[in-house]
Every structure is written in structure tokens, then in C-alpha cells.
């Protein structure tokens, strides 16, 4: 009796079953795992079946060694390995990682030393056949940089919640322990390496948040560049960020949280800060509560403790105590800004006033505004008709609330940009000392919501552009290599083209009138 993969319909998941009969068009299959409501064998059209992979049942380390290569075999192999607590699988030079959503013990010092040991000798040029691991990818980048004398790049891609943020941290951790040609060394021996690792808590606090998919989701893209001198020693680092999710500052969905730093501030501020910033618990602030009025908790995370970690990290990357306090004051100002209520102005049509002046005064004081100036800015807009004429137009309560949120998002974005610049400047080496670098690109996770904004379109667009670069650099390169070796790759090439989203990108980018670009432009 043979086995096969099958689907009960085109949209169902793949299953495994024993073939009882096959008339060439329809297979009668006995599912391996019965489900509630199953009534024994099922009849499945041949086009909804696929050959069974015996090697996937065993769980091979490299998908290229599967006896049959198709979607159900790949998924079966990954499942087999995950069931055995093996969450990494190779596809040639590409590493697939499955997020187990639990702490693992394979990233400690012992693992780092085991994977970095082959780098201890400059003569070790051949890649060691270790099991698939994120450290193996980082090691390959270091080895290629040393042997080819060229900069390298590691692209980390995946859906939201796939584990990209953690993978980036593990790679940086490994690189800082392989900072010289003499093998691993302690971070304390090189201040720049300490700064590289200290930058993570800062970027996560200000750029990460809890979403429905992930408790620590990066809401921005970043390119981390670890800089090396001619002796392959780390001399500096540089971080570039793009597309911070600004909308989260003023609005969060059910089951989500705002940026971590707000909750850390509310939980970990000193008594003096609480009094000076008029801080209460997170539940006291509109921007920190979900639509149902509650503050989501993150299991096993102590916001007060995380705040202490953040303060230490800010100090390590060169942010002074005075600057830190000023940043926290602005964050508190944003929270109070979000609590300002806009109400209709009595006796005036389509106009608004602030309904809680005390909150306005607190927010204005923390942000450095005159409260009258802030009130005018929130409840009216200026319209210039000539060089010398400007009219003030009142805003409705809804429009004023939108203006309030826009100000909050703008202030937070400036804080984030300032911090990133300070962090990068503190680590960056002079140009004349940098010979090569290893770049780590952590891109956004593709997401689709019930309501997708222009901001989300930009995020998903940048995602897809990078995926196309990945396809061109890796998949097309492999297909070309196979073709040169005389291997028939016609079917593989067709499948690669089938999953490409080039047509969608072309529709967005066409500026000649036939694409979506003019429509997007007119809606901004």
C-alpha cells in the first residue's frame, strides 16, 4: 500500500494518507490522521494529490536532498523537524527558520563557540558541515568576507511573527564574538561591540510593539552594517532605518500595544519623574489602551525591569542622563497630548474647543509649547491666500482630533530618528578605517489588515521589492547554475515565475497613466 499527499479541496491543507485504489483519475485514500467528523476513506481527484516523500518523513537537513521536491514534501519535512525540536532547515545557502514561540537553549556561549571555532584559523577556508543554524549563516558571511575580501550581506525576510527580530539579534551576537581573526573574544574587550549589542534594547523599545501575531514585532525596517578593518576586526557599526509605523503612536488595534517604551516609562519611572511628568499607569492614557479600553499585557515581561535595561543601554550608546530625561519628558507629553478631548464649540458651527484645559496645559508644558499656541494649532488651520494674507479656519472636533494625532506621530518620529542617528554616530568608524562590512537587513513582515492604509501599502511595497531582489539574486542564480550544468530546470523556472509578484509591482510603479501610482499620488 502506497502513501500520498492530498487535499480534500483546493483551499484545504495538505494531508497524508494511504492509497486504497487508483483508477487514474480518482484516488481512494484513507487519511493517516482522522479528524472529528471523518467518515473513513475519501475520494480525491488526481490533481489534488502529490507523490509522497519518504525522506520528508525522516526530516532531512537540506531540502535539496528530498527525494521529491514540491510544496507538501517541503511542509512535511519542516513539520518532521519541528516535531524533533529542529527549527532550522537549509535550502542550499538559504536558511529556513520556523518560529517555535518559546525560548531555546541553542544560542548560548557553547553554541557560539562551537560554530565560531572553524573561524579561529585563517587557513580554514572550507565550510564545515554543521547542522543548519542561524550562526552557520553568520559564520559563512565572515568566512566569505575574509576569503573574498569583499563586503557581505545577510537578508532576513518573512511574515510578521516569523522571528526576524530575534534572528537579527542572534547574528549580531555571533558577529561581535567573532570580531577578530583570532577567534571568539569577550564583548568587554571592544567597546564598539558593546555598543552594537546595547543598540538592540534601544531600537526595540522605541521601534517594537506587541501585535496580534507577535509580542515583540519590529514596526520599522533596519539595515545594520558591522564595519571591519583590513585585519577583519570590528571597528564600528552603522544602522539605517526606514518606514517607521507612525500610525501606531495614535491608534492600536484589538489585542495590540503601542511602542514598548511608553509602557516601560509608565511602569519604571522614578517618583520624581512621575510627579514632574504627571505620569499615571498605562491605563490612564488613551494612546496606550486598545479599542475595548484595556491595556494588553505581555506574558513574562516586566516593563519596569525593561525600562532599567533601556536606561543602561541608552547610557552605553552615548545618550546622556540629561538627554534621556528630556526624551522621557517628550514621551510623557505625547501621552498627555493623546488625552486631550476635542468638543464642539458652543454657538459656532463646524468649530471645536479643547474640553479638558488642564490636560492641554500639562501636554503643552512637557512639550515646550505655550498652551494657547497649542490650542490654536489643534483647533484651527491656517490658509495662506497670498504672501501677506493668511486666514484661520476652525476645525471640527474630528478634524481637530486628527490634527492632535498627527502632531503626536510627528513628534515621536522625530524622537526615533534622533535616537537612531545618535546610536549610529556613537558606533560608526571613520571612513578611512573601514575596509569591508557585513550588512544585516531585517525587513518588515508582510501584513494585510481589514483596513489597509497608504502606510501599509508602502510597507508591503518595500517588502515585495526586496523579495524580488532576493528572487533575482538567489533563485534565478541557482537556476542559471543548474542550466549551465545541463540540468533541466524548465518546470522550476515556470514555478518561480508563477509565484512572482512582478505584475503587481509594475501596476504600482507605472506612471504613464495605466497603473496605480497616479491614484496613490492623488490620495496623499
Steps between C-alpha positions, in 0.01 A plus 500: 500500500648832392468840660421838349439862586150629434260790549127458552456819294722763336504728806555230763827406671710211376451166676662156484306184424521143377383435144235227496424522128590705194309498170724764341259789560393454863682359800327340796706599802491406866623808696791431735356727767125496549316818596168553677223426251716284270318204348787281389654494148455798266496531122745764376556622140851422380585870455456550877762237584882499494766226524599410855851581626663231714793730581262770626365241743855473638562877497808587294724796589507640145185514289716454190550137604128413508411206274210704358484877516162671516294699749354215710839328525662824618227562759518136613876521542478822703229346720708188559799708607291729721351196676859400576579854631712576193379841386763576235510345152728584208420554134852522363636833627156610623386428855135439588406570861173401666406709803414268792381793714696379800853554639769268359834402650693489172626860503725502807876531530557130430313520169681819400838345574411180314396682183778761516783255569568429129565873456788493750745398228534730198593189298156347556337596172257212452156518663459242777199271466323599821122471547293792363505798737483880490862503625603297197367772271689767695815288491473459124479878464814549709688231308397643161603849608843373603568281199347721229602829663153635418209631701216255570128531567245289685134547411242402762151476358165357604148574611425690818571274797745278311786590737699752292581728794642215709695365203660842449604514866651149484702589191634820658579309818701247301685763298607692810648179641694437180638851483857405413687242303613349830156353568240582763567767756305661779286802423666692783824505300353730234272792594358522148376142532326591824329788322383272221328272747376792714330652196249214490310592820480862382369419153258240637360728770428783256431298185336175611150426626263217581276400209248221464772293330800577715580637846813677378432603143734747327287780358780634282762367262868516585832438333778431747851534361785350703822668386840324481856617439756331277580252780133391512455655843182687586571873508148639494139458395227695330123468512251629243125489554202553273121512512425524870133415557390847609129418525559271800588800718139622492300186427534132590278210409335238722754278675788737421717753681672824415879519494666326795667814634169661603406209726856477633491869593166468680622196694862596570509880542644633825281677755651832389420430136144395584444828676677716241332328204165448674526131414244240595466134404470402135123464542480879553601577141280470193793422266597195708161330520344273238157583350331302776664721763755259645880491505634177354761318707798311356556166677827473695597862428561746786470850352672661800799268464510563125508873572814453713657302215410780259659768719823299523501449122443871433801578719711241315428654159591850617165654596556720805275500807378849408409392147330186631286699741405744223397209277287350776340841557403519133358147512289597799390809308383280214294288740330807647450638150301189417271564798395843372130491414352704219137615541266716288533873559183651642323736262733425209438260216779258396737626768656338806663579832705301747271337754765440768726804528701356790620210282584748222711703742687190619573384144607848391733537797668164439541563127624858541200679350295792625167337570310772308724438198437126525124549529493720189716252308268211587163668441573711190699488181662783310427570136731736311336680208795723413839595632347733756159344566430202722164387632425280799239233429335320793512119512219266600559277806587210267742711296658638817547145632672406175728805535580400858594147392708630209701718741555204733621279215731771369660560840554129559652451156747782566596344835555164332706649216709697752573188704591291197739773383660522846533121523650472153739792553625352827596175325611616155870484417687758288482418129876453468490217755220302334603252231201265494172438673238233566152639454194350671171606347193439716202588283135542594271203529230508233161573654144546380231647725125547465579865432833569327635854493742665259764443767437123485514511120845660519617238750376209290637660182850532646468141619414374156781696333750336734346158437545553127866585565529178700338297220733652242815455708432151634238305306585628153869455579442136598290433190775642280759280672285188449444587134875537447547153647249355253219448752149553363353784705214601271229397748682667790535822301129497422414451867735781604333733252156386614557615861656830394309822568670700225163581343374662820817706537472611139142611562610711797802648329349584159495881476370515146138499611425130492615412852407575858775758560291802385209383717725468805649842431161665477396349833794634701 
